[in-house]
Amino acid sequence: MSNAPYTESDEYQKEIAAQYKQRIGVFDPADLAKALAKLGFGDVKADVLKTITPGNMNATYVTEGLVIKVSRGDKPNFLSNKIVSEKLSGKAAVVKVLAYDYFEKTPFEILVMERAPGNSLLEDIFELSQDELKNIFRQILQTINRMCEVEFESFGWLNLEGKQSFSTFAEFFTYEFKVNAEKVKSQKLCKPEDVKKVEEYFLKHVSVFDTSEKATIMHRDLSMGNFIHQGTKLTAIVDFDWSMKGPKCGNLQTLLGLIDNPAQYTEGSPYYPKYKGKNFYFLLPLLKEEMPDVFEDKNLLQKLNLVFISDGIKWIAENWSETWNQDMIKTILENELPENKEGLDQTYFGKVLAEIL
């Protein structure tokens, strides 16, 4: 019997691919073309709209010069991209938004972006030498530093800017965690006593997020598919759909995931086989070089540990896979609830960062 994680099995990959197919909206290209015309893009015809949905959380279409995202969701999914574009486009290598509508001019939430020149790292990362990838990754980190110069007066989801805000990140983080933990309990996705243990630990330690921390842009999905490059030049970081107003250290979470286990960002897609079992550990030292202020935080591991726990509970609440749910709660209970500060070294992020901390 194999001891490999369930996430590495063919069964899991098929399960996630089926979930994507079920969850991602399908839109009539003719209807999209009409909506685009109302936003000033009348030259975009239905037959040129190409969908690129595998591995994406939202329906995404491309033309030669545009990227279009569309949703019928009950809350904004894409406003965050517009906010980032307004604050940083032209100043940093980030997405450039050309139009945004939330059920006002069109029957959709629709985001129209300029298509950045080049390819995503998802496509050709293994064609690059280590030095070439280091060059691009350093530019990514420098762009993140520019993103983190943007400050907000409150914490929360960028998509809910103006509708929901919190005075501290700990307050926002606690609210989100409780919402997801309640979903897990109400849907009986895990044993109640297991969720209770995780809740007790999280609520005991969440105050580690200092009340003096400033709210800045946390991208929340800094993975290969969201980095566009032309040769060794970064041309854009894209897909700010999941962005939060939070502390700078929150940007480490997916960057470390990319370095340690990039395959997790390709699950359920045709890209998974070539990423399975790969890592980019040679990029780790660049994090400390380009973000020294983050690594000076004596509470960094505790913060990353809480981010891991919160994300785990959120994904269980999303209920993508019953077997994965059980694997994740087991991982949290066994590895992510250390009894003392020294035990943080044995948590997921503690192990990943062991070589540079």
C-alpha positions in Angstrom: 0.0 0.0 0.0 1.3 3.4 -0.9 2.1 5.9 1.8 2.0 8.9 -0.6 -0.4 11.7 0.3 -3.9 11.5 -1.2 -3.2 14.8 -3.0 -0.6 13.0 -5.1 -3.0 10.2 -6.3 -4.7 10.1 -9.7 -8.0 9.8 -7.9 -7.6 13.1 -6.1 -6.5 14.9 -9.4 -9.6 13.6 -11.1 -11.8 14.6 -8.2 -10.4 18.2 -8.2 -10.6 18.5 -12.0 -14.3 17.5 -11.8 -14.9 20.1 -9.0 -13.4 22.8 -11.2 -15.6 21.8 -14.1 -18.7 21.9 -11.8 -17.8 25.2 -10.0 -16.6 27.4 -12.7 -19.3 29.4 -14.5 -20.0 28.8 -18.2 -20.9 31.9 -20.2 -22.2 32.3 -23.8 -19.5 34.1 -25.8 -22.2 36.0 -27.6 -23.5 37.4 -24.3 -20.0 38.3 -23.2 -19.4 40.1 -26.5 -22.5 42.2 -26.0 -21.4 43.0 -22.4 -18.0 44.0 -23.6 -19.5 46.3 -26.2 -21.3 48.2 -23.4 -18.0 48.7 -21.8 -16.4 50.2 -24.9 -14.9 47.0 -26.4 -17.3 46.6 -29.4 -14.5 45.3 -31.6 -14.3 42.1 -29.5 -16.4 39.4 -31.3 -17.7 36.2 -29.7 -15.5 34.0 -31.9 -12.2 35.4 -30.7 -13.0 34.8 -27.0 -10.9 31.9 -25.8 -11.5 30.3 -22.4 -8.6 29.3 -20.1 -10.3 27.7 -17.1 -8.2 24.7 -16.0 -7.0 25.4 -12.5 -8.6 28.8 -12.3 -11.2 29.7 -9.7 -13.2 32.0 -12.0 -14.2 32.0 -15.7 -11.4 33.6 -17.6 -11.3 34.5 -21.3 -8.5 35.9 -23.5 -8.1 37.7 -26.8 -4.9 38.8 -28.4 -4.7 41.9 -26.3 -7.2 41.4 -23.4 -7.9 39.2 -20.4 -11.5 39.1 -19.3 -12.9 37.7 -16.1 -16.6 37.2 -15.6 -18.8 36.1 -12.7 -22.4 36.0 -11.5 -21.4 35.8 -7.9 -23.4 37.4 -5.0 -20.4 39.5 -3.9 -17.5 41.2 -5.8 -14.7 38.8 -7.0 -12.6 41.2 -9.1 -12.8 44.7 -7.6 -9.5 44.0 -5.9 -7.7 44.0 -9.3 -9.2 47.5 -10.1 -8.0 48.9 -6.8 -4.5 47.5 -7.3 -4.3 48.8 -10.8 -5.4 52.3 -9.8 -2.8 52.4 -7.1 0.2 50.8 -8.8 -0.3 50.4 -12.6 2.5 52.4 -14.3 4.5 52.3 -11.0 5.1 48.6 -10.7 4.7 45.4 -12.7 1.1 44.6 -11.8 -2.1 44.0 -13.7 -3.5 46.9 -15.7 -7.3 47.1 -15.5 -9.1 48.8 -18.5 -12.7 48.4 -17.3 -14.7 47.0 -14.5 -18.5 46.5 -14.0 -20.5 45.0 -11.2 -24.1 44.5 -12.6 -24.5 48.1 -13.5 -24.0 48.3 -17.3 -23.9 44.5 -17.8 -25.7 41.4 -16.4 -22.3 40.3 -14.9 -19.4 41.2 -12.8 -16.9 41.7 -15.5 -13.2 42.7 -15.4 -11.3 43.7 -18.5 -7.5 43.8 -18.3 -4.7 44.6 -20.6 -2.9 41.3 -21.5 0.7 41.7 -20.3 3.3 40.7 -22.9 5.0 37.3 -22.5 4.1 34.0 -20.9 3.2 32.9 -17.4 5.9 31.1 -15.4 3.4 28.2 -15.2 4.1 27.5 -18.9 7.8 27.6 -19.1 9.4 27.7 -15.7 11.4 24.5 -16.3 12.9 25.9 -19.5 14.7 28.6 -17.4 18.1 28.2 -15.8 18.4 28.7 -12.1 20.1 32.1 -12.6 17.3 33.2 -15.0 14.6 32.1 -12.5 16.5 33.8 -9.7 16.5 37.0 -11.7 12.8 36.9 -12.4 12.0 35.9 -8.8 14.0 38.9 -7.4 11.9 41.2 -9.6 8.8 39.5 -8.2 9.9 40.2 -4.7 10.8 43.8 -5.5 7.4 44.3 -7.0 5.8 42.8 -3.9 7.8 45.3 -1.9 6.3 48.1 -4.0 2.9 46.6 -3.4 3.5 46.8 0.3 4.2 50.5 0.2 0.5 50.9 -0.4 -1.3 51.4 3.0 -4.9 51.2 3.9 -6.8 52.6 6.9 -8.5 49.3 7.8 -8.1 45.6 7.4 -10.2 43.1 5.4 -10.9 41.8 1.9 -10.0 44.2 -0.9 -13.1 43.1 -2.8 -15.2 44.4 0.1 -13.4 47.7 0.3 -16.0 50.3 1.6 -18.4 47.6 2.7 -16.6 45.7 5.5 -13.6 46.8 7.5 -11.7 45.9 10.7 -9.5 47.9 12.9 -6.8 45.3 13.3 -5.7 42.2 11.3 -6.2 40.0 14.4 -9.9 41.1 14.5 -10.4 40.5 10.7 -8.5 37.2 10.9 -10.5 36.0 13.8 -13.8 36.9 12.1 -12.8 34.9 8.9 -11.6 31.9 10.9 -14.8 31.7 12.9 -17.0 32.0 9.8 -15.1 29.1 8.2 -14.9 27.0 11.3 -18.7 27.3 11.7 -19.2 26.1 8.1 -17.0 23.1 8.9 -19.1 22.3 12.0 -22.5 23.0 10.5 -21.8 20.8 7.5 -20.2 18.1 9.7 -17.0 18.1 7.6 -14.8 17.1 10.5 -15.4 15.8 14.1 -16.6 18.7 16.3 -14.0 17.9 19.0 -11.2 18.2 16.4 -12.5 21.6 15.2 -12.8 22.7 18.8 -9.1 21.9 19.5 -8.1 24.0 16.4 -10.3 26.9 17.5 -8.9 27.0 21.0 -5.3 27.1 19.7 -6.0 29.7 17.0 -7.9 32.0 19.4 -5.2 31.7 22.0 -2.5 32.8 19.7 -4.1 35.2 17.1 -3.2 38.2 19.2 0.4 37.7 18.0 -0.6 40.0 15.1 0.5 43.3 16.5 -2.1 46.0 16.7 0.5 48.5 15.3 0.8 46.6 12.0 -0.1 48.5 9.0 -2.6 47.2 6.4 -1.1 46.7 3.0 -1.7 44.4 0.0 -1.6 40.7 0.6 -1.9 39.0 -2.8 -2.8 35.6 -1.4 -2.1 33.6 -4.6 1.6 34.3 -5.6 2.0 31.2 -7.7 3.5 30.5 -11.1 0.4 31.2 -13.2 0.2 34.7 -11.9 3.7 35.8 -12.9 4.0 37.0 -16.5 7.5 37.4 -18.0 9.2 38.1 -21.2 12.6 36.5 -21.2 14.1 37.4 -17.9 11.9 40.5 -17.5 8.8 40.4 -15.2 6.0 42.1 -17.1 3.2 41.7 -14.5 1.9 40.1 -11.4 -1.8 39.3 -12.0 -4.9 37.8 -10.4 -5.5 39.8 -7.2 -8.9 38.2 -6.8 -8.1 36.9 -3.3 -6.3 39.9 -2.0 -6.6 41.1 1.5 -5.6 44.3 3.3 -3.2 42.7 5.8 0.4 42.6 7.1 3.3 42.3 4.7 4.3 38.9 6.1 1.1 37.4 4.7 2.7 37.5 1.2 5.2 34.8 2.3 2.6 32.1 2.6 2.1 31.3 -1.1 5.7 32.2 -2.0 6.9 29.5 0.4 4.3 27.1 -1.0 5.6 27.8 -4.5 9.2 27.1 -3.4 8.4 24.0 -1.4 5.6 22.4 -3.4 4.6 24.2 -6.6 2.5 21.2 -7.7 -0.2 22.2 -5.2 -1.0 25.2 -7.5 -1.6 22.9 -10.5 -3.9 20.3 -8.9 -6.7 19.2 -11.2 -5.0 20.7 -14.2 -3.0 19.3 -17.1 0.1 20.9 -15.6 0.2 18.7 -12.5 2.4 15.8 -13.8 5.3 18.0 -14.7 5.2 19.8 -11.4 4.7 16.8 -9.2 7.6 16.2 -6.8 9.5 19.4 -7.9 10.7 22.3 -5.7 12.6 25.5 -6.1 14.5 25.6 -2.8 17.4 27.6 -4.5 15.0 30.6 -4.4 14.7 30.6 -0.6 17.7 32.9 0.2 16.3 35.6 -2.0 13.3 36.0 0.3 15.5 37.1 3.2 17.6 39.2 0.9 14.7 41.2 -0.6 12.3 41.2 2.5 14.7 41.5 5.5 12.2 43.5 7.5 9.7 40.6 7.4 12.4 38.1 8.7 13.3 40.4 11.6 9.9 39.7 13.1 10.5 37.3 16.1 6.9 36.1 15.8 7.1 35.3 12.1 6.8 31.5 12.5 3.8 31.9 14.8 2.1 34.2 12.3 2.7 31.8 9.4 1.5 28.9 11.5 -1.8 30.7 12.1 -2.1 31.5 8.4 -1.6 27.8 7.6 -4.3 26.8 10.1 -6.7 29.4 8.9 -6.2 28.4 5.3 -6.6 24.7 6.1 -10.0 25.4 7.8 -11.1 27.6 4.9 -10.3 24.9 2.4 -12.1 22.3 4.5 -15.1 24.6 4.6 -15.0 24.8 0.8 -15.4 21.0 0.8 -13.5 20.2 -2.4 -12.7 16.6 -1.3 -13.9 14.6 1.7 -10.7 12.5 1.9 -8.5 15.6 1.7 -10.6 17.2 4.4 -9.7 14.4 6.8 -6.1 14.6 5.8 -5.9 18.3 6.4 -7.6 18.2 9.9 -5.2 15.4 10.8 -2.2 17.4 9.6 -3.3 20.4 11.6 -3.9 18.4 14.8 -0.7 16.5 14.6 1.7 19.1 13.3 0.4 22.6 13.6 -0.7 23.0 17.2 2.7 23.1 19.0 2.6 23.2 22.8 5.4 25.8 23.0 7.2 28.3 20.8 10.1 25.9 20.2 7.6 23.5 18.6 7.0 26.0 15.8 10.2 24.8 14.2 8.4 21.5 13.4 5.3 23.1 11.8 5.0 23.2 8.0 6.5 26.7 7.6 9.0 26.1 10.3 10.5 23.2 8.4 10.4 25.1 5.1 12.2 28.1 6.6 14.7 26.1 8.7 17.6 26.8 6.3 17.3 30.6 6.3 16.0 31.5 9.8 
